Structure formats: C-alpha cells, structure tokens
Amino acid sequence: MKNLRKLALVTLSALVIGAVFPYVNFALDNTYQQLKVIVDVLELIKDSYVEQIDPQKLVYGAARGMVEELDDFSQFMEPDVYDRVKSDTEGEFGGIGIRVDSKDGWLTVVTPLPNTPAFRAQMMPGDKIIKIEGVTTKDLIIDEAIKKLRGKPGTQVKITTAREPEEKGAEWITKDITLTRELIKAENVKWRMLDNKTGYIKIVEFTGHCTENFSKAIAELKGKGMESLVLDLRYNPGGLLSAAVDISKMFMNDNKMIVFTKGRKPENYQEFRANGTAAYETLPMVILVNRYSASASEIVAGAMQDNKRAVIIGERSFGKASVQSMIPLSDKSALRLTIAKYYTPSGKSIQHDEKNEHGGISPDIEVKVPVETEKKLIQQADEIYFPGKDDKDGKKKDLVRDEVVERAMELLKAREVLGNLKPGK
C-alpha cells in the first residue's frame, strides 16, 4: 500500500504542475493516463486476485517489464541483486572458463578459453546457456549469471546448453553438462611471428593490463624483425573503453577521432581522440573480426577502418556498443540504463539495429569460415598460441588452415610487392 500511495502522490503532483504550467498539460495528461493503467492493474490484483500478493513484488515486476522493452543491456535490479553486483570480483576466480554476453535475452558463449573446463567440454561460440543448476537464464542479469557460474575451485556447477543446428529449421540441440570449477587465470594478449616479417597479436579481451601487455607484445615482435602486423580481434567480447582508446592511439595521431558517444541528452556526447605521436603510425596492419567481436574490439576496428589506417578482414562484427549508467534508486534497488551509443569516426552507429539491419563493423574484405572449421580452430588453439610447445603426439601436423589469417598475410605481402613497383622505369 505504501508504494501505491507514493505512486498516487506522484500522479497528483503531476496534475498540480500541469495546472500551474498549462503548456505541459497535454504531456502530463498523457503520462497520467499511462500511469493510471499501472495503478488500476495493481489495485485489481490486490483486491481480487485469488491469493494475497506482496505489492512490492508487483511494483518490481512492473519495473522489470518496462526495462525489458528497451534492450538487452538495460536492467532493473532489486536491492539484493544490486548489492551482489556492486561487490568486487577478484582477478583470479574459480570458474568454467568462458566469456559470455547477452543475446536475445539469453546468456551466450562468446568463446571458451583454452585449457579450461568449458574448453574441454567442447563448448563453442554461439552456444546458449539456458539453465544454471536447473534454473532458466532467460533475461537473467549477466552479472548475476556470471556469479552463478563462478565459485570455489573444485566445486561443481550443472548447466544446460543449447546449440543451433547446422540444418536450417531443425530444433536446437540441448545438452546437460556438469563442470568442475577451476582457478581461471586468463591471458588477455597473445603474440607470435607468422613469418620473418609478419607479426601476429591476438587480444583476447580488453581487460586490466591489456595495454601494458600489448605494448610488450608489439615491442618484442619489432625486435624480431616485424615489418607488418595482423591484429586478431575475433571472439573478443570487448572490455575497457580506455584500453581500446589507448591501443588505437599507438597507431594514429594528429587528433584523429577514435570514437564518440551520443545520446538524447547533450551531456552524453563525448569524443575520444588520438594525441601526440603514435609509436606505430606507419606500421602496415590488417585487423581480423568475426560475428563475436564486440564492444571495445569494434571500437578499435571502426577507428582504424574509418581513418583508413588498417584493412578489416572477416565477418560483420557483433554490434554491441552502448553506454550504460548505473542509477541507484531510493529503496536501494537500481536501474542500469542505456544512455548513449558509440559511433565510429564517420558517424556510423556500432550498436546492432535488427529492425533497420545495420550496426557492427562491416569488413573491407569478407571471409566466412565454415562452422566445422571454426570448431577445429578453437580446439587447436593451444597448439597455435604456444609455438615451440612439445609436439610428442604430432598434433601440429593435423592443424586446419586459418583462412582468415592467410588472407591477411597475402594482403600484407601484396602491399609490400606493389610498394616496390616502379612504373615507367
């Protein structure tokens, strides 16, 4: 009842304001009619529903329902959920070894990390985790889902996955998996030489120390004779905006635009630009993306593409580039609300818009990899990322070709050859 009185008081206040300022009468009348529907439904449930219901639960349910109409990333959090989300998470944790995101309201695997429980269970990008311990994950706040998957190393967690069938129209393949959590120490940057002139750096995620590790990687590769770079952002779910901006600054200067945000309010407009002298401004570079490259990885790819600094190869990226603000509410619940979107330097919205079929970063050269090949590439990741590792079983002989990396190398070699041509001589 207390919440209903508050809602009625708000409605009454709106009517008083409308009387004092007639020019807002129409908008207030509209709002009042919309609020009246909610009040009427609450009253009818309270008075006539077959069982007595806590009005607070109804209010929270209404709030959740409103926010669910917005997007996958805006969320209403009840006080206990908000309290858990606020709690700090250590850099090392017991988990199953996957990077996840929310897609169509479901917890979706972006990539399994090599040598982890999820990797050994052959979980794949695109798999949906539809249940954790028998409870559905539909519209579950992603922070909550991650907390449910994490736990003390050695403990078990039961999940149910759903995988899209290769045959169109067939039912999704569901599977119950019990995994034993392990201590996960994820690497965010991996690197090696592809040949005597071409360096390769894979950014797994834009997490803490990513910029520092990237600087170490590129310096080491330059020391080995690197003259061109393949930057792999495939399966990268994003991470820190600051890391994406700092890494972009290594390749661009002259105050070039990297990314900007824009929302309905003027204060949500913000620009991020290069400054000073870029250490690797002239290093030839190709960037790899696929449909699981999201957020910060899309910011880097979009900045490089729009500034004609690198060629993008692969598939259209995920299209996740929105800015959320965490707004605490009076009863210690909270609203995570999308307040702005990220735009590439040329003004293209990165955020996926299903209705208008735009968003994400479109590659300059499209290369689609068959699903079966993708699976093999992920499963052989350990051999690829750790060159020089013992190969007693001869596994490296059976490695599948990474066509996207090969196309990138061909492009860089062609650039070098064309650059050496001297027409007219």
C-alpha positions as CSV (number, residue, x, y, z in Angstrom):
1,M,0.0,0.0,0.0
2,K,2.9,2.4,0.8
3,N,4.2,2.1,-2.8
4,L,0.7,2.6,-4.2
5,R,0.3,5.8,-2.1
6,K,3.7,7.0,-3.4
7,L,2.5,6.4,-7.0
8,A,-0.7,8.2,-6.4
9,L,1.2,11.1,-4.8
10,V,3.4,11.3,-7.9
11,T,0.3,11.4,-10.1
12,L,-1.3,14.1,-8.0
13,S,1.9,16.2,-8.2
14,A,1.9,15.8,-11.9
15,L,-1.6,17.2,-12.1
16,V,-0.7,20.2,-9.9
17,I,2.3,21.0,-12.1
18,G,0.1,20.8,-15.1
19,A,-2.3,23.3,-13.6
20,V,0.5,25.8,-12.9
21,F,2.2,25.3,-16.3
22,P,-0.6,24.8,-18.8
23,Y,1.8,24.3,-21.7
24,V,2.8,20.9,-20.3
25,N,-0.8,19.9,-19.7
26,F,-1.0,17.7,-22.7
27,A,2.2,15.7,-21.9
28,L,1.1,15.3,-18.3
29,D,-2.4,14.1,-19.2
30,N,-0.8,11.6,-21.5
31,T,1.6,10.4,-18.7
32,Y,-1.3,10.3,-16.2
33,Q,-3.4,8.1,-18.4
34,Q,-0.4,5.7,-18.9
35,L,0.3,5.6,-15.1
36,K,-3.4,5.1,-14.4
37,V,-3.3,1.8,-16.2
38,I,-0.5,0.6,-13.9
39,V,-2.3,1.8,-10.8
40,D,-5.6,0.1,-11.9
41,V,-3.8,-3.2,-12.5
42,L,-2.1,-3.1,-9.1
43,E,-5.4,-2.3,-7.4
44,L,-7.3,-5.0,-9.2
45,I,-4.6,-7.7,-8.4
46,K,-4.5,-6.5,-4.7
47,D,-8.3,-6.6,-4.3
48,S,-9.4,-9.5,-6.5
49,Y,-6.5,-12.0,-7.2
50,V,-7.2,-15.4,-5.8
51,E,-4.2,-15.2,-3.4
52,Q,-2.7,-12.3,-1.5
53,I,0.3,-10.8,-3.3
54,D,3.0,-8.6,-1.9
55,P,2.5,-5.2,-3.6
56,Q,6.3,-4.6,-3.6
57,K,6.7,-7.7,-5.8
58,L,4.2,-6.3,-8.2
59,V,6.0,-2.9,-8.4
60,Y,9.3,-4.6,-9.1
61,G,7.6,-6.8,-11.7
62,A,6.2,-3.7,-13.4
63,A,9.7,-2.1,-13.3
64,R,11.3,-5.2,-14.8
65,G,8.7,-5.3,-17.5
66,M,9.2,-1.7,-18.5
67,V,13.0,-2.2,-18.8
68,E,12.7,-5.4,-20.7
69,E,11.0,-3.4,-23.5
70,L,14.3,-1.4,-24.0
71,D,17.3,-3.6,-25.0
72,D,19.4,-6.5,-23.8
73,F,21.7,-4.3,-21.7
74,S,19.3,-2.1,-19.7
75,Q,18.3,-3.9,-16.5
76,F,16.3,-3.3,-13.3
77,M,17.9,-4.8,-10.2
78,E,16.2,-5.4,-6.9
79,P,18.2,-4.4,-3.8
80,D,19.7,-7.8,-3.1
81,V,20.8,-8.2,-6.7
82,Y,22.2,-4.7,-6.9
83,D,24.2,-5.4,-3.7
84,R,25.7,-8.5,-5.2
85,V,26.5,-6.7,-8.5
86,K,28.3,-4.0,-6.6
87,S,30.6,-6.4,-4.7
88,D,34.2,-6.5,-6.0
89,T,35.4,-9.5,-8.0
90,E,39.0,-10.7,-7.7
91,G,41.2,-11.1,-10.8
92,E,41.6,-14.8,-10.1
93,F,38.5,-16.8,-9.6
94,G,37.0,-20.3,-9.7
95,G,35.0,-20.7,-12.9
96,I,34.4,-22.8,-16.0
97,G,36.5,-20.7,-18.5
98,I,34.1,-18.9,-20.9
99,R,33.5,-15.4,-22.0
100,V,29.8,-14.7,-22.3
101,D,27.4,-12.0,-23.4
102,S,23.7,-11.5,-23.6
103,K,22.0,-12.1,-26.9
104,D,18.2,-12.2,-27.5
105,G,17.8,-12.4,-23.7
106,W,19.9,-15.5,-23.4
107,L,23.4,-16.0,-21.9
108,T,25.5,-16.7,-24.9
109,V,29.1,-18.0,-25.2
110,V,31.4,-15.7,-27.0
111,T,34.4,-18.0,-26.7
112,P,35.8,-20.7,-24.4
113,L,39.3,-20.1,-23.0
114,P,41.9,-22.8,-23.9
115,N,42.7,-25.4,-21.3
116,T,39.6,-24.7,-19.1
117,P,36.6,-26.9,-18.1
118,A,34.4,-25.3,-20.8
119,F,37.1,-25.8,-23.5
120,R,37.5,-29.4,-22.6
121,A,33.7,-29.9,-22.7
122,Q,33.8,-28.6,-26.3
123,M,31.5,-25.6,-25.6
124,M,31.5,-23.4,-28.7
125,P,30.9,-19.7,-29.6
126,G,27.2,-19.2,-30.1
127,D,26.1,-21.9,-27.6
128,K,23.4,-20.6,-25.3
129,I,23.5,-21.4,-21.6
130,I,19.7,-21.8,-21.0
131,K,19.9,-23.2,-17.4
132,I,22.3,-23.0,-14.5
133,E,21.5,-25.5,-11.7
134,G,18.2,-26.2,-13.4
135,V,17.0,-22.5,-13.3
136,T,16.4,-20.7,-16.6
137,T,18.8,-17.9,-17.6
138,K,16.2,-16.2,-19.8
139,D,16.6,-12.4,-19.1
140,L,18.9,-13.1,-16.2
141,I,21.2,-10.1,-15.4
142,I,24.5,-11.0,-16.9
143,D,26.4,-10.1,-13.7
144,E,24.2,-12.5,-11.8
145,A,24.7,-15.2,-14.3
146,I,28.5,-14.9,-14.1
147,K,28.4,-15.0,-10.3
148,K,26.3,-18.3,-10.5
149,L,28.9,-19.8,-12.9
150,R,31.8,-18.8,-10.7
151,G,32.6,-20.4,-7.3
152,K,35.2,-22.1,-5.3
153,P,37.7,-24.2,-7.3
154,G,36.8,-27.9,-7.1
155,T,33.1,-27.3,-6.8
156,Q,30.7,-28.3,-9.5
157,V,28.1,-26.5,-11.5
158,K,25.4,-28.0,-13.7
159,I,24.4,-26.2,-16.8
160,T,22.2,-26.8,-19.8
161,T,23.3,-25.6,-23.2
162,A,21.5,-25.2,-26.5
163,R,23.4,-25.2,-29.8
164,E,21.9,-24.1,-33.1
165,P,21.7,-27.0,-35.6
166,E,23.6,-26.8,-38.8
167,E,20.4,-27.8,-40.7
168,K,18.0,-24.9,-41.0
169,G,14.6,-25.4,-39.4
170,A,15.8,-28.2,-37.1
171,E,15.4,-27.9,-33.3
172,W,18.3,-26.6,-31.2
173,I,20.4,-29.3,-29.6
174,T,20.3,-29.2,-25.8
175,K,22.8,-30.8,-23.5
176,D,23.2,-31.1,-19.8
177,I,26.8,-30.6,-18.7
178,T,28.4,-30.8,-15.2
179,L,31.6,-28.9,-14.9
180,T,34.1,-28.7,-12.1
181,R,35.3,-25.2,-11.5
182,E,39.0,-24.4,-11.7
183,L,41.1,-21.4,-10.9
184,I,41.0,-19.3,-14.1
185,K,43.9,-17.1,-15.0
186,A,43.0,-15.7,-18.3
187,E,45.6,-14.2,-20.7
188,N,44.4,-11.0,-22.5
189,V,47.2,-10.8,-25.1
190,K,49.0,-13.5,-27.1
191,W,51.5,-13.0,-29.8
192,R,54.0,-14.7,-32.2
193,M,55.7,-14.2,-35.6
194,L,53.8,-15.7,-38.5
195,D,56.9,-15.5,-40.7
196,N,60.2,-13.5,-40.7
197,K,58.4,-10.2,-41.4
198,T,54.8,-10.5,-40.2
199,G,53.8,-10.3,-36.5
200,Y,50.6,-11.6,-35.0
201,I,48.8,-10.3,-31.9
202,K,45.6,-11.7,-30.5
203,I,43.8,-9.6,-28.0
204,V,41.5,-12.0,-26.1
205,E,39.7,-9.2,-24.1
206,F,40.3,-5.6,-23.3
207,T,40.8,-6.2,-19.5
208,G,43.2,-4.7,-17.0
209,H,46.9,-4.6,-18.1
210,C,45.8,-5.2,-21.7
211,T,47.5,-2.0,-22.9
212,E,50.7,-2.9,-21.0
213,N,50.8,-6.4,-22.4
214,F,50.0,-5.2,-25.9
215,S,52.9,-2.7,-25.7
216,K,55.2,-5.6,-24.6
217,A,54.0,-7.8,-27.4
218,I,54.5,-5.3,-30.2
219,A,57.9,-4.2,-28.9
220,E,59.0,-7.9,-28.7
221,L,57.8,-8.6,-32.3
222,K,59.5,-5.4,-33.6
223,G,62.7,-6.8,-32.0
224,K,62.2,-10.0,-34.0
225,G,62.0,-8.1,-37.3
226,M,58.3,-7.4,-37.6
227,E,57.5,-5.1,-40.6
228,S,53.7,-5.6,-40.6
229,L,51.1,-6.7,-38.2
230,V,48.0,-8.9,-38.1
231,L,45.8,-7.9,-35.2
232,D,43.3,-10.6,-34.3
233,L,40.1,-9.4,-32.5
234,R,37.9,-12.4,-33.4
235,Y,35.9,-13.8,-30.5
236,N,36.8,-10.7,-28.4
237,P,33.8,-9.7,-26.3
238,G,35.2,-6.2,-25.5
239,G,36.1,-4.8,-22.1
240,L,37.6,-1.5,-21.1
241,L,36.9,1.5,-23.3
242,S,40.2,3.1,-22.0
243,A,42.2,0.1,-23.3
244,A,40.6,0.3,-26.7
245,V,41.3,4.0,-26.9
246,D,44.9,3.7,-25.7
247,I,45.8,0.9,-28.2
248,S,44.2,2.9,-31.0
249,K,46.4,5.9,-30.1
250,M,49.5,3.7,-30.8
251,F,48.6,3.7,-34.5
252,M,47.1,7.2,-35.0
253,N,47.9,10.7,-34.1
254,D,47.1,14.3,-35.2
255,N,44.0,14.5,-33.0
256,K,42.2,11.9,-35.2
257,M,38.8,10.7,-33.9
258,I,38.7,7.3,-32.4
259,V,35.1,7.0,-31.2
260,F,32.4,9.3,-29.9
261,T,29.2,8.7,-27.8
262,K,25.9,10.3,-28.4
263,G,22.5,10.1,-26.6
264,R,19.4,12.1,-26.2
265,K,21.0,14.5,-23.7
266,P,23.8,16.9,-24.8
267,E,25.9,15.9,-21.8
268,N,26.1,12.3,-23.1
269,Y,28.1,13.5,-26.1
270,Q,31.8,12.7,-25.6
271,E,34.7,12.4,-28.0
272,F,37.8,10.3,-27.8
273,R,40.7,11.3,-30.0
274,A,44.3,10.4,-30.7
275,N,47.0,12.8,-29.3
276,G,50.8,13.2,-29.5
277,T,52.9,11.0,-31.7
278,A,51.8,7.4,-32.4
279,A,54.7,5.0,-32.0
280,Y,53.5,2.7,-34.8
281,E,51.8,5.2,-37.1
282,T,53.2,3.8,-40.3
283,L,53.2,0.0,-39.4
284,P,51.1,-1.8,-42.1
285,M,48.3,-3.6,-40.4
286,V,45.3,-5.9,-41.0
287,I,42.6,-6.4,-38.4
288,L,40.6,-9.6,-38.1
289,V,37.0,-9.6,-36.8
290,N,34.0,-12.0,-36.8
291,R,30.4,-12.1,-35.6
292,Y,31.6,-12.5,-32.0
293,S,33.9,-9.4,-32.0
294,A,32.1,-6.9,-29.8
295,S,32.2,-3.6,-27.9
296,A,35.8,-2.4,-27.4
297,S,37.1,-4.6,-30.3
298,E,34.5,-2.9,-32.6
299,I,35.7,0.5,-31.4
300,V,39.3,-0.3,-32.4
301,A,38.3,-1.8,-35.7
302,G,35.9,1.0,-36.5
303,A,38.5,3.7,-35.7
304,M,41.2,2.0,-37.9
305,Q,38.7,1.5,-40.8
306,D,37.3,5.0,-40.8
307,N,40.7,6.6,-40.6
308,K,41.9,4.3,-43.4
309,R,44.6,3.1,-41.0
310,A,44.0,-0.7,-41.4
311,V,42.2,-3.2,-43.6
312,I,39.4,-5.2,-41.8
313,I,39.0,-8.8,-42.8
314,G,36.4,-11.4,-41.7
315,E,32.7,-11.1,-40.9
316,R,30.4,-8.3,-39.8
317,S,31.0,-7.9,-36.0
318,F,28.6,-8.4,-33.2
319,G,27.2,-4.9,-32.9
320,K,27.4,-4.2,-29.1
321,A,28.3,-0.6,-28.5
322,S,26.1,1.1,-26.0
323,V,26.8,3.1,-22.8
324,Q,25.1,2.1,-19.6
325,S,24.7,4.2,-16.5
326,M,24.0,2.6,-13.1
327,I,21.4,4.7,-11.3
328,P,20.7,3.8,-7.6
329,L,17.0,4.2,-6.6
330,S,15.5,5.3,-3.3
331,D,14.8,1.8,-1.9
332,K,18.4,0.5,-2.7
333,S,17.3,-1.1,-6.0
334,A,18.9,0.2,-9.1
335,L,18.4,0.8,-12.8
336,R,21.1,0.1,-15.4
337,L,20.0,2.2,-18.3
338,T,21.4,2.7,-21.8
339,I,22.0,6.4,-22.1
340,A,24.2,6.6,-25.2
341,K,25.6,4.7,-28.1
342,Y,29.1,4.5,-29.6
343,Y,29.7,5.8,-33.1
344,T,32.7,5.4,-35.4
345,P,34.6,8.5,-36.6
346,S,32.4,8.7,-39.7
347,G,29.2,8.7,-37.6
348,K,28.1,5.1,-38.1
349,S,26.4,3.6,-35.1
350,I,28.1,0.4,-33.9
351,Q,25.1,-0.9,-32.0
352,H,23.2,-3.6,-33.8
353,D,19.8,-2.5,-35.1
354,E,17.9,-5.6,-36.1
355,K,14.9,-3.6,-37.4
356,N,17.0,-1.5,-39.8
357,E,19.6,-4.2,-40.4
358,H,22.7,-2.1,-39.6
359,G,25.3,-1.9,-36.9
360,G,28.5,-3.7,-36.2
361,I,31.7,-3.2,-38.3
362,S,31.4,-4.5,-41.9
363,P,34.8,-5.9,-43.1
364,D,36.6,-4.4,-46.1
365,I,37.2,-8.0,-47.3
366,E,34.6,-10.6,-46.2
367,V,35.9,-14.1,-45.4
368,K,33.4,-16.6,-43.9
369,V,34.7,-19.6,-42.2
370,P,32.6,-22.8,-42.1
371,V,31.3,-23.7,-38.6
372,E,33.1,-27.0,-38.6
373,T,36.4,-25.3,-39.4
374,E,35.7,-22.7,-36.6
375,K,35.3,-25.6,-34.1
376,K,38.6,-27.1,-35.1
377,L,40.4,-23.8,-35.0
378,I,39.1,-23.2,-31.4
379,Q,40.0,-26.7,-30.3
380,Q,43.6,-26.4,-31.7
381,A,44.0,-23.0,-30.1
382,D,46.5,-24.4,-27.6
383,E,48.9,-25.6,-30.3
384,I,48.5,-22.3,-32.2
385,Y,49.0,-19.9,-29.3
386,F,52.0,-21.7,-27.8
387,P,54.6,-22.2,-30.6
388,G,57.5,-24.4,-29.6
389,K,55.4,-26.5,-27.2
390,D,56.3,-30.2,-27.2
391,D,54.5,-32.0,-30.0
392,K,55.1,-35.6,-29.0
393,D,51.8,-36.8,-30.5
394,G,52.3,-35.0,-33.8
395,K,49.1,-33.0,-33.4
396,K,50.5,-30.0,-35.2
397,K,50.6,-31.9,-38.4
398,D,46.8,-32.1,-38.3
399,L,46.1,-28.4,-37.8
400,V,43.5,-26.9,-40.0
401,R,44.3,-23.8,-42.1
402,D,43.2,-20.5,-40.7
403,E,42.0,-19.0,-44.0
404,V,41.4,-15.5,-42.5
405,V,45.0,-15.2,-41.2
406,E,46.3,-16.5,-44.5
407,R,44.3,-13.9,-46.4
408,A,45.7,-11.2,-44.1
409,M,49.2,-12.3,-44.8
410,E,48.6,-12.4,-48.6
411,L,47.3,-8.8,-48.4
412,L,50.3,-7.6,-46.5
413,K,52.7,-9.3,-48.9
414,A,50.8,-7.9,-51.9
415,R,51.1,-4.4,-50.4
416,E,54.9,-4.9,-50.0
417,V,55.2,-6.1,-53.6
418,L,53.1,-3.3,-55.0
419,G,55.0,-0.8,-53.0
420,N,58.2,-1.9,-54.6
421,L,56.9,-1.5,-58.2
422,K,58.4,1.4,-60.1
423,P,56.1,2.1,-63.1
424,G,57.7,3.9,-66.0
425,K,61.2,2.8,-65.2
